Amino acid sequence: MHGEGDGRYDSARGLSGLSPTFDRFMRNLLQNAYSLSTKPRLVPAPQTLEIDGRSVVVEFRRNAQARRLVMRMLKKGVGVSVTLPPGVGDAQALAFVQAHEGWIKAQLKTMPEAVPFATGSTVPFLDELHEIVHDGKLRGAVRNTVDTDGQCIIEVSGAPEHIERRINDWMKREARKALAMCCARHAETLGLKYSKLTVRDQSSRWGSCSSRGTLSFSWRLIMAPYPVLDYVAAHEVAHLAEMNHSDRFWRLVETAFPDMKSSRQWLRKNGSRLHRYGGAVA
């Protein structure tokens, strides 16, 4: 969603038709944006507003390459990211948010409910649903297994208050093991080498490759089907030779992973839902 903010905000009168919630929100933002300081703000400070009973975080980012105001829903949590191009002032940015209140409400209605890593929750692991079960007598932190009824479960030991952290850590370890194996295989196939592999909670991309040969991935790939994880690994390994998306790059990806089209389609269709599960992992 994008567009140009054309409203003007008068701090004394407010925008015509502005809801009380947004009126308070805009006044607070303007106060932060224009407060006296020896170091002026480059962008308005992040703010939280209430829409239909939900707390929505609004983040502002300035981008020298942007040509227009762009608003996107954040993948993690309930929030909105607004990109500001050069020359757009704070008041115009804030008016842009207000003008798109209806769009934000509509997007909130389409967002799936968050699923915590907690006892009783059902979460995907390699695209197979597992129920989280707490077992205080279990040796070891976390393990995935099958119960007596044939149900896939993730058993977690320790104190109940540590369940989310333990599963986060376990998911991250499992993702790293699987991705390391895939990357090693694809690097050998293509005759390439990488210097380092990291796994984080990346919200804007599933993987990345640096000019120094560092491959970085989202740990949430471990919740996707294995071929999808394998495809993303092949994609980033191919970037070691081609730091672009040229025809040569895609030929390299297809050499390493011939069935790439179905995995790309799965990510486009289902990737966003993986962000509804659990918390963030650094």
C-alpha positions as CSV (number, residue, x, y, z in Angstrom):
1,M,0.0,0.0,0.0
2,H,1.4,3.3,-0.9
3,G,0.2,6.8,-1.8
4,E,1.0,10.4,-1.3
5,G,-0.1,12.3,1.8
6,D,-1.8,15.4,0.8
7,G,-3.4,16.5,4.1
8,R,-2.2,19.4,6.1
9,Y,-2.2,19.2,9.9
10,D,-3.1,22.2,11.9
11,S,-2.0,21.5,15.5
12,A,-4.6,24.0,16.8
13,R,-7.6,22.6,14.9
14,G,-6.6,19.1,13.9
15,L,-7.6,17.5,10.6
16,S,-11.2,17.7,9.7
17,G,-13.0,14.4,10.4
18,L,-10.1,13.2,12.5
19,S,-11.1,10.6,15.1
20,P,-10.3,11.3,18.7
21,T,-7.8,8.4,18.8
22,F,-6.0,9.8,15.8
23,D,-6.2,13.3,17.0
24,R,-4.3,12.4,20.2
25,F,-1.9,10.3,18.1
26,M,-1.1,13.1,15.7
27,R,-0.7,15.7,18.5
28,N,1.7,13.4,20.3
29,L,3.7,12.7,17.1
30,L,4.0,16.4,16.2
31,Q,5.1,17.2,19.8
32,N,7.9,14.6,19.5
33,A,8.8,15.6,16.0
34,Y,9.1,19.3,16.7
35,S,10.3,19.3,20.3
36,L,13.3,21.7,20.8
37,S,16.6,19.7,20.7
38,T,20.2,20.4,19.9
39,K,20.1,17.4,17.5
40,P,16.9,17.6,15.3
41,R,15.0,14.3,14.6
42,L,15.5,12.8,11.2
43,V,12.1,11.0,11.4
44,P,9.2,11.2,13.9
45,A,9.6,8.9,16.9
46,P,7.8,5.5,16.7
47,Q,4.3,5.7,18.3
48,T,1.5,3.4,19.3
49,L,-2.1,4.0,18.6
50,E,-5.3,2.1,19.4
51,I,-7.4,0.9,16.5
52,D,-10.5,-1.3,17.1
53,G,-9.1,-2.3,20.5
54,R,-5.6,-3.3,19.2
55,S,-2.4,-1.5,19.9
56,V,-0.7,-0.7,16.6
57,V,2.9,0.4,16.4
58,V,3.8,3.0,13.8
59,E,7.4,3.2,12.7
60,F,8.8,5.9,10.4
61,R,11.9,5.4,8.1
62,R,13.5,7.8,5.7
63,N,14.8,6.4,2.4
64,A,16.9,8.6,0.0
65,Q,15.9,6.3,-2.9
66,A,12.1,6.4,-2.2
67,R,10.0,8.5,-4.6
68,R,6.7,8.5,-2.6
69,L,5.3,7.7,0.8
70,V,4.8,4.0,1.3
71,M,3.0,2.2,4.1
72,R,3.3,-1.5,4.9
73,M,2.1,-3.7,7.7
74,L,5.0,-5.1,9.8
75,K,5.4,-8.8,9.6
76,K,6.3,-9.2,13.2
77,G,3.7,-8.0,15.7
78,V,0.9,-5.6,15.0
79,G,2.3,-2.5,13.4
80,V,2.8,-0.3,10.4
81,S,6.0,0.9,8.7
82,V,5.9,4.2,6.8
83,T,8.8,5.0,4.4
84,L,9.5,8.7,3.9
85,P,11.2,10.0,0.7
86,P,13.4,13.1,0.6
87,G,11.6,16.3,1.0
88,V,8.6,15.0,2.9
89,G,8.2,16.7,6.2
90,D,6.9,15.3,9.5
91,A,3.5,16.9,9.2
92,Q,2.9,15.4,5.8
93,A,4.0,12.0,7.0
94,L,1.7,12.1,9.9
95,A,-1.2,13.3,7.8
96,F,-0.5,10.4,5.5
97,V,-1.0,7.9,8.4
98,Q,-4.3,9.6,9.4
99,A,-5.6,9.6,5.8
100,H,-5.1,5.8,5.6
101,E,-6.8,4.9,8.9
102,G,-9.4,2.9,6.9
103,W,-6.6,0.9,5.2
104,I,-4.9,0.0,8.5
105,K,-8.3,-1.2,9.9
106,A,-8.9,-3.4,6.8
107,Q,-5.4,-4.9,7.1
108,L,-5.8,-5.7,10.7
109,K,-8.9,-7.7,9.9
110,T,-6.9,-9.9,7.6
111,M,-4.0,-10.5,10.0
112,P,-4.1,-14.0,11.5
113,E,-4.1,-14.3,15.3
114,A,-0.7,-14.7,16.9
115,V,0.2,-18.2,18.2
116,P,2.6,-18.2,21.2
117,F,5.1,-20.9,21.9
118,A,3.1,-22.1,24.9
119,T,1.6,-25.3,26.3
120,G,-1.3,-26.4,24.2
121,S,-0.4,-24.3,21.1
122,T,-0.1,-26.0,17.8
123,V,2.8,-24.9,15.6
124,P,4.4,-26.1,12.4
125,F,7.8,-27.8,12.3
126,L,9.0,-28.6,8.7
127,D,5.3,-27.9,7.8
128,E,3.9,-30.6,10.1
129,L,1.7,-29.4,12.9
130,H,3.1,-30.2,16.4
131,E,1.3,-29.6,19.7
132,I,3.5,-28.1,22.5
133,V,3.5,-30.2,25.6
134,H,5.2,-29.3,28.9
135,D,7.0,-32.2,30.7
136,G,8.8,-31.1,33.8
137,K,10.4,-34.6,34.2
138,L,11.9,-34.6,30.7
139,R,15.7,-34.8,30.4
140,G,17.0,-32.2,28.0
141,A,15.4,-28.9,27.0
142,V,13.2,-29.7,23.9
143,R,12.5,-32.7,21.6
144,N,10.0,-33.4,18.9
145,T,8.4,-36.8,19.0
146,V,5.1,-38.6,18.5
147,D,2.7,-39.4,21.4
148,T,0.8,-42.6,22.0
149,D,-2.1,-41.4,19.8
150,G,0.3,-40.7,16.9
151,Q,0.1,-37.0,17.3
152,C,3.3,-35.0,16.5
153,I,4.3,-33.1,19.6
154,I,7.1,-30.9,20.9
155,E,8.0,-31.7,24.5
156,V,9.6,-29.0,26.6
157,S,11.2,-29.5,30.0
158,G,12.0,-27.0,32.7
159,A,9.9,-24.3,34.4
160,P,6.7,-23.3,32.5
161,E,7.8,-19.6,32.3
162,H,10.8,-20.7,30.2
163,I,8.8,-22.6,27.5
164,E,8.8,-19.9,24.9
165,R,12.5,-19.2,25.2
166,R,13.4,-22.9,25.1
167,I,11.3,-23.5,22.0
168,N,12.7,-20.3,20.3
169,D,16.3,-21.5,21.0
170,W,15.5,-25.0,19.8
171,M,13.8,-23.8,16.6
172,K,16.9,-21.7,15.9
173,R,19.3,-24.6,16.4
174,E,17.3,-26.9,14.2
175,A,17.1,-24.3,11.5
176,R,20.8,-23.7,11.6
177,K,21.6,-27.5,11.3
178,A,19.2,-27.9,8.4
179,L,20.4,-24.8,6.6
180,A,24.1,-25.6,7.1
181,M,23.6,-29.0,5.6
182,C,21.7,-27.6,2.6
183,C,24.2,-24.8,2.0
184,A,27.2,-27.1,2.1
185,R,25.6,-29.4,-0.5
186,H,24.7,-26.5,-2.8
187,A,28.1,-24.8,-2.4
188,E,29.7,-28.1,-3.5
189,T,27.4,-28.4,-6.5
190,L,28.2,-24.9,-7.7
191,G,31.9,-24.9,-6.7
192,L,31.5,-22.0,-4.3
193,K,32.5,-21.3,-0.7
194,Y,30.9,-19.2,2.0
195,S,32.6,-17.7,5.0
196,K,29.9,-17.8,7.7
197,L,26.3,-18.8,8.3
198,T,24.0,-17.0,10.7
199,V,20.4,-17.6,11.7
200,R,18.2,-14.7,13.0
201,D,14.6,-13.5,13.1
202,Q,14.7,-11.5,9.8
203,S,11.4,-9.9,9.1
204,S,12.0,-8.4,5.7
205,R,13.7,-11.3,3.9
206,W,14.1,-15.1,4.2
207,G,17.8,-15.0,3.5
208,S,20.7,-12.7,2.4
209,C,24.3,-13.0,1.2
210,S,26.9,-10.4,2.0
211,S,29.8,-9.3,-0.2
212,R,32.1,-11.0,2.4
213,G,30.4,-14.4,1.8
214,T,28.2,-14.4,4.9
215,L,24.9,-16.2,4.5
216,S,22.1,-15.1,6.8
217,F,18.7,-16.8,7.1
218,S,15.4,-16.5,9.0
219,W,15.0,-19.2,11.6
220,R,11.3,-19.4,10.7
221,L,12.2,-21.4,7.6
222,I,12.3,-24.4,9.9
223,M,8.5,-24.2,10.0
224,A,8.2,-24.4,6.2
225,P,8.3,-27.5,4.1
226,Y,11.9,-28.8,3.9
227,P,12.1,-28.2,0.1
228,V,11.3,-24.5,0.7
229,L,14.1,-24.2,3.2
230,D,16.4,-26.0,0.8
231,Y,15.4,-23.6,-2.0
232,V,16.2,-20.5,0.1
233,A,19.6,-22.0,0.9
234,A,20.3,-22.6,-2.8
235,H,19.1,-19.1,-3.6
236,E,21.6,-17.5,-1.2
237,V,24.5,-19.8,-2.2
238,A,24.0,-18.7,-5.8
239,H,24.4,-15.1,-4.7
240,L,28.0,-15.9,-3.8
241,A,28.7,-15.9,-7.5
242,E,26.0,-13.5,-8.7
243,M,25.0,-10.6,-6.4
244,N,22.0,-9.9,-8.5
245,H,18.9,-11.6,-10.0
246,S,20.1,-11.9,-13.5
247,D,19.4,-14.8,-15.9
248,R,22.8,-16.3,-14.9
249,F,21.8,-16.1,-11.3
250,W,18.6,-18.0,-11.8
251,R,20.4,-20.6,-13.9
252,L,22.7,-21.2,-10.9
253,V,19.8,-21.6,-8.6
254,E,18.1,-24.0,-10.9
255,T,21.3,-26.0,-11.2
256,A,21.5,-26.4,-7.4
257,F,17.8,-26.8,-6.9
258,P,15.8,-27.8,-10.1
259,D,12.4,-27.6,-8.5
260,M,12.7,-24.0,-7.5
261,K,9.4,-22.7,-8.9
262,S,7.1,-24.6,-6.6
263,S,9.1,-23.5,-3.5
264,R,9.0,-19.9,-4.6
265,Q,5.3,-20.1,-5.1
266,W,4.8,-21.7,-1.6
267,L,6.8,-18.8,0.0
268,R,4.7,-16.2,-1.9
269,K,1.5,-17.8,-0.9
270,N,2.3,-19.0,2.7
271,G,5.4,-17.3,3.9
272,S,3.8,-14.4,5.8
273,R,1.8,-16.8,8.1
274,L,5.1,-18.1,9.5
275,H,5.5,-14.8,11.3
276,R,2.5,-15.4,13.5
277,Y,4.2,-18.1,15.5
278,G,6.3,-17.5,18.7
279,G,8.4,-14.6,19.6
280,A,11.6,-13.0,18.2
281,V,15.0,-14.6,18.3
282,A,18.0,-12.4,18.1
